[in-house]
């Protein structure tokens, strides 16, 4: 799976947050912190569709875009690809959990894999 570039990620964030397909103009309107030309957003959305990250359908003369998969599915693929690059998946996962950023082994709200101390 390809990683998303900075602008692609910003556009995908808009698509992931939307419950319904969006036009190029609607996506542009959500990217208020960036001064992007309409054609730039259109080109990036077209490329995201060709790469399989977005799906599009006609709505009159306009295209409407939606995310092809959830953000979680994308992140899962990134993680699996990273794990494929290691020689020992178990060791990599164990180190990730021990780092305190793994979440699953962390005590709630602590970021630590150690049990929360009472009181």
C-alpha positions as CSV (number, residue, x, y, z in Angstrom):
1,X,0.0,0.0,0.0
2,X,1.2,3.4,-0.9
3,X,1.6,6.1,1.8
4,X,-0.4,9.3,1.4
5,X,1.4,12.5,0.8
6,X,0.6,15.6,3.0
7,X,-2.0,17.0,0.7
8,X,-3.5,13.6,-0.1
9,X,-3.8,12.9,3.6
10,X,-5.5,16.3,4.2
11,X,-8.0,15.5,1.5
12,X,-8.6,12.0,2.7
13,X,-9.2,13.4,6.2
14,X,-12.1,15.4,4.7
15,X,-13.5,12.3,3.0
16,X,-13.1,10.1,6.1
17,X,-15.0,12.7,8.2
18,X,-17.9,13.0,5.8
19,X,-20.9,10.7,6.1
20,X,-21.8,11.2,2.4
21,X,-19.9,11.7,-0.9
22,X,-18.6,15.2,-1.6
23,X,-18.0,17.3,-4.7
24,X,-14.6,18.8,-5.4
25,X,-16.0,22.2,-4.3
26,X,-17.2,20.7,-1.0
27,X,-13.8,19.2,-0.3
28,X,-12.1,22.5,-1.2
29,X,-14.4,24.3,1.2
30,X,-13.3,22.0,4.1
31,X,-9.6,22.8,3.4
32,X,-9.8,26.3,4.7
33,X,-6.3,26.4,6.2
34,X,-4.9,25.9,2.7
35,X,-5.1,28.2,-0.3
36,X,-5.6,25.6,-3.0
37,X,-6.9,26.1,-6.5
38,X,-10.0,24.1,-7.4
39,X,-8.1,22.3,-10.1
40,X,-5.4,21.2,-7.6
41,X,-8.1,19.6,-5.4
42,X,-9.7,18.0,-8.5
43,X,-6.4,16.6,-9.6
44,X,-5.6,15.1,-6.2
45,X,-9.0,13.6,-5.9
46,X,-8.7,12.1,-9.4
47,X,-5.3,10.6,-8.4
48,X,-6.7,9.2,-5.1
49,X,-9.5,7.5,-7.1
50,X,-7.0,6.0,-9.5
51,X,-4.9,4.8,-6.6
52,X,-7.9,3.2,-5.0
53,X,-8.1,5.4,-1.9
54,X,-11.3,7.2,-3.0
55,X,-14.4,6.1,-5.0
56,X,-16.3,8.5,-7.2
57,X,-19.6,8.6,-8.9
58,X,-21.4,11.0,-11.2
59,X,-23.9,13.5,-9.9
60,X,-25.0,15.4,-13.0
61,X,-21.9,16.9,-14.4
62,X,-20.0,16.7,-11.2
63,X,-18.1,13.9,-9.5
64,X,-18.8,13.0,-5.9
65,X,-16.0,11.4,-3.9
66,X,-16.0,9.2,-0.8
67,X,-13.3,7.3,0.9
68,X,-12.9,3.7,-0.4
69,X,-12.0,2.4,3.0
70,X,-12.1,3.7,6.6
71,X,-9.2,5.6,8.1
72,X,-8.7,2.6,10.4
73,X,-8.4,0.2,7.5
74,X,-5.8,2.5,6.0
75,X,-3.8,2.7,9.2
76,X,-4.1,-1.1,9.6
77,X,-2.5,-1.6,6.2
78,X,0.3,0.8,7.0
79,X,1.0,-1.1,10.3
80,X,0.9,-4.5,8.5
81,X,3.3,-3.2,5.8
82,X,5.6,-2.0,8.6
83,X,5.5,-5.3,10.3
84,X,6.3,-7.1,7.0
85,X,9.6,-5.2,6.9
86,X,10.7,-6.6,10.3
87,X,12.3,-10.0,10.6
88,X,10.3,-10.8,13.8
89,X,6.7,-9.6,13.9
90,X,6.3,-10.9,17.5
91,X,9.3,-8.9,18.8
92,X,8.2,-5.8,17.0
93,X,4.7,-6.0,18.4
94,X,5.9,-6.7,21.9
95,X,8.2,-3.7,21.7
96,X,5.4,-1.5,20.4
97,X,3.1,-2.5,23.3
98,X,6.0,-2.0,25.9
99,X,6.6,1.5,24.5
100,X,3.3,2.6,26.0
101,X,2.0,3.9,22.7
102,X,0.4,0.5,21.8
103,X,-2.7,1.3,23.8
104,X,-3.8,-2.3,24.3
105,X,-1.4,-3.0,27.2
106,X,-1.6,0.5,28.7
107,X,-3.4,1.3,31.9
108,X,-6.3,3.6,31.1
109,X,-5.2,7.2,30.8
110,X,-1.6,6.5,31.7
111,X,0.1,5.6,28.5
112,X,2.0,3.0,30.6
113,X,2.0,-0.7,30.3
114,X,2.3,-1.0,34.1
115,X,-0.9,-1.4,36.1
116,X,-2.3,1.8,37.6
117,X,-1.4,2.2,41.3
118,X,-4.3,2.2,43.7
119,X,-5.5,5.5,45.2
